[in-house]
Amino acid sequence: MFKSTKQWQLLKNEKLHKAVRWLLGIHGIFHFAEMCINLYEGAVISALLTAITGVIMILGALIDVIHHQGEENEQDN
């Protein structure tokens, strides 16, 4: 898919990972707010689907944080 190592380096950029991590978390929070609105409107199935996607977004952000904490510990040793 990527032909040059420059493009791979972009994907390894810590600032990019941090931005994506924050955006995933914020996106998850928006899904939670949307879920509350869905419940208020009585749209239970939409609320359930929105809650699932919100959890996936927040878990993605948390998994990325945990993944990078392991790398920091390895670099310190």
C-alpha positions as CSV (number, residue, x, y, z in Angstrom):
1,M,0.0,0.0,0.0
2,F,2.8,2.5,0.9
3,K,5.7,2.6,-1.4
4,S,8.0,5.0,0.5
5,T,9.2,4.9,4.1
6,K,8.3,8.6,4.4
7,Q,4.6,7.6,4.4
8,W,5.3,4.9,7.0
9,Q,7.1,7.5,9.2
10,L,4.0,9.6,9.3
11,L,2.0,6.8,10.7
12,K,4.6,6.3,13.5
13,N,4.5,10.0,14.4
14,E,3.6,10.3,18.2
15,K,1.8,13.7,17.6
16,L,-0.5,12.1,15.1
17,H,-1.2,9.2,17.5
18,K,-2.0,11.7,20.3
19,A,-4.3,13.7,18.0
20,V,-6.1,10.6,16.9
21,R,-6.4,9.3,20.5
22,W,-8.0,12.6,21.6
23,L,-10.3,12.7,18.6
24,L,-11.5,9.2,19.2
25,G,-12.2,10.0,22.8
26,I,-14.1,13.2,21.9
27,H,-16.0,11.3,19.2
28,G,-17.0,8.7,21.8
29,I,-18.3,11.5,24.1
30,F,-20.4,12.9,21.2
31,H,-21.9,9.4,20.8
32,F,-22.8,9.3,24.5
33,A,-24.6,12.7,24.1
34,E,-26.3,11.4,21.0
35,M,-27.4,8.3,22.9
36,C,-29.0,10.5,25.6
37,I,-30.9,12.4,23.0
38,N,-32.0,9.2,21.4
39,L,-33.3,7.9,24.7
40,Y,-35.1,11.2,25.3
41,E,-36.8,10.8,21.9
42,G,-37.7,7.2,22.7
43,A,-35.5,5.8,20.0
44,V,-34.2,2.8,22.0
45,I,-32.6,0.9,19.1
46,S,-30.8,4.0,17.9
47,A,-29.6,4.6,21.4
48,L,-28.3,1.1,21.7
49,L,-26.4,1.3,18.4
50,T,-25.0,4.7,19.3
51,A,-23.9,3.4,22.7
52,I,-22.1,0.5,21.1
53,T,-20.2,2.8,18.6
54,G,-19.4,5.2,21.4
55,V,-17.9,2.4,23.5
56,I,-15.8,1.3,20.5
57,M,-14.5,4.8,20.0
58,I,-13.5,5.3,23.7
59,L,-12.0,1.8,23.9
60,G,-9.9,2.5,20.8
61,A,-8.5,5.6,22.4
62,L,-7.8,3.8,25.7
63,I,-6.1,0.9,23.9
64,D,-3.9,3.3,22.0
65,V,-2.9,5.0,25.4
66,I,-2.0,1.6,26.9
67,H,-0.1,0.6,23.8
68,H,2.0,3.7,23.9
69,Q,2.6,3.4,27.7
70,G,4.2,0.0,27.1
71,E,6.6,1.6,24.5
72,E,7.6,4.3,26.9
73,N,8.5,1.7,29.6
74,E,10.6,-0.2,27.1
75,Q,12.5,2.9,26.0
76,D,13.3,3.8,29.7
77,N,14.9,0.4,30.3
